Amino acid sequence: MPTLADVVRELESTYDPRWAESWDAVGLVCGDPSSEVRRVLFAVDPVAAVADEALHWGADLIVTHHPLYLRGTTSVAATTFKGRLVHTLIKNDVGLFTAHTNADVADPGVSDALAHAVGLTGPLTPLLPSADDPRRGLGRVGSLPAPLSLREFARQAARGLPGTAGGLRVAGDLDREVRRVAVSGGSGDSLLGTARAAGVDVFLTADLRHHPASEFMEAPDGPALIDAAHWATEWPWLTEAARRLASGLAGKGITVETRVSETVTDAWKTTAECEDLK
């Protein structure tokens, strides 16, 4: 029977914690390394609904993309939702492991899965390569198998990503031709200039703020923008991460069962027109 230590070792061989940003918090959050692991649930967010799903399924470990504690804490008292989550996991002998920015820059990583989900094919290259290894890095740039209009590509991307209340927001001429595309899972404001320099036709990411996006679109000859829900751009990675863990352990004669959470943990639940609120 595999132990938590076996699983953590495999995860860290795929998503090296040394690749994480200095401000990040990755790795094992809670769990006894000597405990047995038979079932592993993969999810984007470490929240109560995901913990409930893990308990219902009988998971021994939850692997999330987002950290539970990104900043330091002095208490895990059950007076906060994070403290209650820690208590729930420990009481039920469920571990929690995080792969965040180290999974973002991995090869393949979060943005590779996003690129495939929205229909990019052929070789994918980092939008912003890592200094120590140009095969890794933030974002990915790839091509469509055949050109589409921005309108058609946005529809294709929407079909490829899990549905959220906000859907996709699109900026640019809907009839412009799209061939080369840059994507970045999660917040992509910081990569706007890099996407322009890459000469792509559209940049798909999440959490684009009004002022940076507005100013970006005022400049001539830049790419169109597609803004998706943060959760939706990172969810496709879960399947790849689960597959890589199971395959890597199988090569060592270790078997675990994996599952990708379908619990939608995007914060926004619906949209409303002004008329709906009267």
For each residue, the residues with C-beta under 8 A, 3 or more apart:
1: 36 37 38
2: 6 7 36 37 38 249 254 255 256
3: 6 7 33 34 35 36 37
4: 7 8 28 31 32 33 34 35 36 37 60 61 95
5: 8 9 33 34
6: 2 3 9 10 37 249 252 254
7: 2 3 4 10 11 37 40 61 97 245 249 256
8: 4 5 11 12 27 28 33 97
9: 5 6 12 13
10: 6 7 13 14 245 248 249 252
11: 7 8 14 15 63 97 99 245
12: 8 9 15 16 17 27
13: 9 10 16 248
14: 10 11 106 241 244 245 248
15: 11 12 19 26 99 102 103 106 109 241
16: 12 13 19 102 106
17: 12 20 26 27 102
18: 102
19: 15 16 101 102 105 106 130 136
20: 17 24 26 100 101 102
21: 24 101
22:
23: 70
24: 20 21 67 70 100 101 102
25: 67 69 70 71 98 100
26: 15 17 20 67 98 99 100 101 102
27: 8 12 17 97 98
28: 4 8 31 33 95 96 97
29: 46 67 68 69 86 95 96 97 98
30: 86 89 90 95 96
31: 4 28 35 61 89 94 95 96 97
32: 4 35 93 95
33: 3 4 5 8 28
34: 3 4 5
35: 3 4 31 32 60 93 95
36: 1 2 3 4 60
37: 1 2 3 4 6 7 40 60 61 95 256
38: 1 2 60 256 257
39: 57 58 59 60 61 256 257 258 259
40: 7 37 59 60 61 62 63 242 245 256 257 258 259
41: 50 53 54 57 59 61 62 63 258 259 260 261
42: 62 63 64 238 239 241 242 258 259 260 261
43: 46 50 53 62 63 64 65 238 260 261 263 265
44: 64 65 66 231 234 235 238 261 265
45: 50 64 65 66 231 265
46: 29 43 50 51 62 64 66 67 68 85 96 98
47: 50 51 81 85 265
48: 51 52 81 84 85 88
49: 52 53 263 265
50: 41 43 45 46 47 53 54 62 64 261 263 265
51: 46 47 48 54 55 62 85 88 89 94
52: 48 49 55 56
53: 41 43 49 50 56 57 59 261 263
54: 41 50 51 57 59 62 94
55: 51 52 58 59 88 92 94
56: 52 53
57: 39 41 53 54 259
58: 39 55
59: 39 40 41 53 54 55 62 94 259
60: 4 35 36 37 38 39 40 93 94 95
61: 4 7 31 37 39 40 41 94 95 96 97
62: 40 41 42 43 46 50 51 54 59 89 94 95 96 97
63: 11 40 41 42 43 97 98 99 241 242 245
64: 42 43 44 45 46 50 67 68 96 97 98
65: 43 44 45 98 99 100 103 110 234 237 238
66: 44 45 46 70 98 100
67: 24 25 26 29 46 64 70 98 100
68: 29 46 64 82 85 86 96 98
69: 25 29 72 73 82
70: 23 24 25 66 67
71: 25
72: 69
73: 69 76 82
74:
75: 80 83
76: 73 82 83 86 87
77: 80 83
78: 83 84 87
79: 83
80: 75 77 83 84
81: 47 48 84 85
82: 68 69 73 76 85 86
83: 75 76 77 78 79 80 86 87
84: 48 78 80 81 87 88
85: 46 47 48 51 68 81 82 88 89
86: 29 30 68 76 82 83 89 90
87: 76 78 83 84 90 91
88: 48 51 55 84 85 91 92 94
89: 30 31 51 62 85 86 92 94 95 96
90: 30 86 87 93 94
91: 87 88
92: 55 88 89
93: 32 35 60 90
94: 31 51 54 55 59 60 61 62 88 89 90
95: 4 28 29 30 31 32 35 37 60 61 62 89
96: 28 29 30 31 46 61 62 64 68 89
97: 7 8 11 27 28 29 31 61 62 63 64
98: 25 26 27 29 46 63 64 65 66 67 68
99: 11 15 26 63 65 102 103 241
100: 20 24 25 26 65 66 67 103 104
101: 19 20 21 24 26 104 105
102: 15 16 17 18 19 20 24 26 99 105 106
103: 15 65 99 100 106 109 110 237 241
104: 100 101 109 110 111 138 185 186
105: 19 101 102 109 126 130 136 137 138
106: 14 15 16 19 102 103 109 110 136
107: 112 126 133 135 136
108: 112 113 124 240
109: 15 103 104 105 106 112 113 136 237
110: 65 103 104 106 113 114 185 186 233 234 237
111: 104 114 115 124 127 138 139 140 183 184 185
112: 107 108 109 115 116 124 140 237 240
113: 108 109 110 116 117 185 236 237 239 240
114: 110 111 117 118 140 183 184 185 204 233 234 236 237
115: 111 112 118 120 124 140 142 181 183
116: 112 113 119 120 236
117: 113 114 157 160 161 236
118: 114 115 153 156 157 160 161 181 183 204
119: 116 144 145 153 156 157 160
120: 115 116 124 140 142 143 144 181 183
121: 142 143 144 145
122: 142 143 145
123: 142
124: 108 111 112 115 120 140 141 142
125: 129 140 141 142
126: 105 107 129 130 134 135 136 137 138 139 140 141
127: 111 137 138 139 140 141 182 183 184 191 194 195 198
128: 137 138 139 191 194
129: 125 126 133 134 135 136 137
130: 19 105 126 133 134 136 137
131:
132:
133: 107 129 130 136
134: 126 129 130 137
135: 107 126 129
136: 19 105 106 107 109 126 129 130 133
137: 105 126 127 128 129 130 134
138: 104 105 111 126 127 128 184 191
139: 111 126 127 128 182 183 184 188 191 194 195 205
140: 111 112 114 115 120 124 125 126 127 182 183 184
141: 124 125 126 127 180 181 182 198 200
142: 115 120 121 122 123 124 125 180 181 183
143: 120 121 122 179 180 181
144: 119 120 121 147 148 153 178 179 181
145: 119 121 122
146:
147: 144 177 178 179
148: 144 152 153 156 177 178
149: 152 153 174 175 176 177 178
150: 153 154 170 172 173 174 175 176 178 201 202 224
151: 154 155 170 174 175
152: 148 149 155 156 178
153: 118 119 144 148 149 150 156 157 178 181 202 226
154: 150 151 157 158 168 170 174 226
155: 151 152 158 159
156: 118 119 148 152 153 159 160
157: 117 118 119 153 154 160 161 168 204 226 228
158: 154 155 161 167 168
159: 155 156
160: 117 118 119 156 157 236
161: 117 118 157 158 168 228 232 233 235 236
162: 231 232 235 264
163: 167 232
164: 167 228 229 231 232 264 266 268
165: 229 266 268 269 270 271
166: 169 228 229 266 268 271
167: 158 163 164
168: 154 157 158 161 226 227 228
169: 166 208 226 227 228
170: 150 151 154 174 224 225 226 227
171: 213 217 224 225 226 227
172: 150 176 202 217 223 224 225
173: 150 176 224
174: 149 150 151 154 170
175: 149 150 151
176: 149 150 172 173 201 224
177: 147 148 149 201
178: 144 147 148 149 150 152 153 181 201 202 224
179: 143 144 147 201
180: 141 142 143 198 199 200 201
181: 115 118 120 141 142 143 144 153 178 200 201 202 203 204
182: 127 139 140 141 191 195 198 200 202 203 204 223
183: 111 114 115 118 120 127 139 140 142 203 204 205 233
184: 111 114 127 138 139 140 188 191 203 204 205 233
185: 104 110 111 113 114 205 206 233 234 237
186: 104 110 205 206 207 230 233 234
187: 190 205 206 207 230
188: 139 184 191 192 195 203 205 206 207 208
189: 192 207 208 209 212
190: 187
191: 127 128 138 139 182 184 188 194 195 203 205
192: 188 189 195 196 203 208 212 213 216
193: 196 197
194: 127 128 139 191 197 198
195: 127 139 182 188 191 192 198 200 203 223
196: 192 193 216 219 222 223
197: 193 194
198: 127 141 180 182 194 195
199: 180
200: 141 180 181 182 195 203 223
201: 150 176 177 178 179 180 181 223 224
202: 150 153 172 178 181 182 223 224 225 226
203: 181 182 183 184 188 191 192 195 200 223 224 225 226
204: 114 118 157 181 182 183 184 225 226 228 233
205: 139 183 184 185 186 187 188 191 208 226 227 228 233
206: 185 186 187 188 227 228 229 230 232 233
207: 186 187 188 189 227 230
208: 169 188 189 192 205 212 213 225 227
209: 189 212 213
210: 213 214
211: 214 215
212: 189 192 208 209 215 216
213: 171 192 208 209 210 216 217 225 227
214: 210 211 217 218
215: 211 212 218 219
216: 192 196 212 213 219 222 225
217: 171 172 213 214 222 225
218: 214 215
219: 196 215 216 222
220:
221:
222: 196 216 217 219
223: 172 182 195 196 200 201 202 203
224: 150 170 171 172 173 176 178 201 202 203
225: 170 171 172 202 203 204 208 213 216 217
226: 153 154 157 168 169 170 171 202 203 204 205
227: 168 169 170 171 205 206 207 208 213
228: 157 161 164 166 168 169 204 205 206 232 233
229: 164 165 166 206 232 233 266 268
230: 186 187 206 207 233 234 266
231: 44 45 162 164 234 235 264 265 266 267
232: 161 162 163 164 206 228 229 235 266
233: 110 114 161 183 184 185 186 204 205 206 228 229 230 236
234: 44 65 110 114 185 186 230 231 237
235: 44 161 162 231 232 238
236: 113 114 116 117 160 161 233 239 240
237: 65 103 109 110 112 113 114 185 234 240 241
238: 42 43 44 65 235 241 242 260 261
239: 42 113 236 242 243 260
240: 108 112 113 236 237 243 244
241: 14 15 42 63 99 103 237 238 244 245
242: 40 42 63 238 239 245 246 258 259 260
243: 239 240 246 247 258
244: 14 240 241 247 248
245: 7 10 11 14 40 63 241 242 248 249 256 258
246: 242 243 249 250 256 258
247: 243 244 250 251
248: 10 13 14 244 245 251 252
249: 2 6 7 10 245 246 252 254 255 256
250: 246 247 253 254 255
251: 247 248
252: 6 10 248 249
253: 250
254: 2 6 249 250
255: 2 249 250
256: 2 7 37 38 39 40 245 246 249
257: 38 39 40
258: 39 40 41 42 242 243 245 246
259: 39 40 41 42 57 59 242
260: 41 42 43 238 239 242
261: 41 42 43 44 50 53 238
262:
263: 43 49 50 53
264: 162 164 231
265: 43 44 45 47 49 50 231
266: 164 165 166 229 230 231 232 269
267: 231
268: 164 165 166 229 271
269: 165 266
270: 165
271: 165 166 268
272: 276 277
273: 276 277
274: 277 278
275: 278
276: 272 273
277: 272 273 274
278: 274 275
